[in-house]
Amino acid sequence: MRTVAPFLKFGAVIALSTAASAQTAPPDFSAAETGWLTPIAGDYAPVPGFPGPMLSDPAHPFYDNVEARRRGITPTYRIGDLRNPNLKPGVKAEMQKDNDEVNAGKTAYSPSTSCKPAGVPAYLLQPSLLYFVQTPNKIVMIQSYDNQVRHIYLNVPHSAAVKPSWYGESVGHYEGDTLVIDTVGLNTQTFVDAYRTPHSDRLHVIERWKLTQEGKELEVTVTVDDPETYNQPWKGVLRYRRVPGAVQEAICAENNLQFDYHMPEADSPDF
């Protein structure tokens, strides 16, 4: 088990060393009373010159509860555009079967309907505030919805043998004003995106986080590589804006009204 320094209060960022501090201080993504919110949850923007992320099928547009109410129609589920040429044939066939079932009336699975972890990189697409706690040896990312947590260990290599888990093993380092996070060891119980794209245990995700607009916005460029799912690695960009609001408790099991896929239950107490 990795050992890390005790958490610092929100808003505190310590340079990795005196020498590093004298050169370039790490970017500060944390704050005591503000988090980060993506205005377009669920979709990455393509990066020019690279294979792009899964996008919505124009023949089956997505309307969330708010937009559906505005239009006076029934909300819909996300349906991915399977014309994306980067998908492996077997994955495309699996997704086509799922899309057909959803279009026929099946409830589309998502982590929020079953109170399960979103996995990486789908974690970044959640429509809730995202918070950072930064210490010299570790970064903790906290999603306000269900208080889902990721741990990123700084300036260390990946373990020799990584046991697959919901959020895998994430290691990171700073490159000037950019935080680079490298994640492997993800189990196959999650999806890559909001369109229910599956992945293998060979999934490898690299995130590059950077402040923009004089610190008012936060941008992450994601590179996703899984040779069993895609023909080539793809890139996508997600942008967040700073929003007032401290971390609050939000328990999925107490607020979720849709349990079609059942909530996870522990076999034994964890205390």
Steps between C-alpha positions, in 0.01 A plus 500: 500500500631844413561744787419867457521821697192610701240699307538875491205732518327596178687772319845389616761392249855425605784500249670165459831644614667832565677478168177424315327787679772738387437401139128450440238457770248222428161622375244541778168336413369503856288750690309500827165623372498427126502192279517429128195432283491400136216682319466215248502182708518178304701603195864564418592745226715347224867600465583601140739260329420200723233229510210639700274385786162337466231756422121495492318332213319784319215259421439454875566836671545510876260710708554515875217569746535878476511518121223242460275695736570817301403323178205320654635156410624189679868501604727272298816298565835555335550304179852499355571555133639161395623642170814590697768317294731456798287232668602137467231288323423287807452808719280663239282188485469492879402867512253458213320228696483725806382799295227292339377383840501854641313632195248220556435615857774356722637729769853604402760417761707775657697508828258754648205261458671232707719701740819348363836670425524657155855388425757691295456703284119503540553642851580835341165521322277501807262800525613600848763717665856368496750586775876456540706448814872542421792392719870450413456125449137450410197658336145408591216574259148508646175502304218657696251245365521199732840635615687275258877528565812445291857482636797612288849423635768750394850434368489122531488225234212263453507188715664194346167315513182705515185327624204623290257725686221751435739796471819310425839632604572865422846655522580857410753779474510867412642625172524875557142626520349163409403204718551169316313193629566148370243231584511122444354196677133580437249218535254427221186586700496862383453679170735740323238768446134594544408295191573171675814421298658193665871446548751227583742477792767641267341845514763773551395861566718811512356832621666840462343765727564872454348825626377743234327839487716635785398214729126532439486187286660156515575292193586130478620325186447125521681235296325162506677187377349150499617277213210262558240776464649754259709486184701799624525707819259794500509843659229718647480831686275590791474849648379600845412836651551600864173497694434609861414220740676292766506121502169360619384152590294345220414135554382325186316225689287759681412710197487267200148407394600265218646166604455291186856375524502467879733667744820323607475330838784397730525135598640591842545814713805713420548615858 
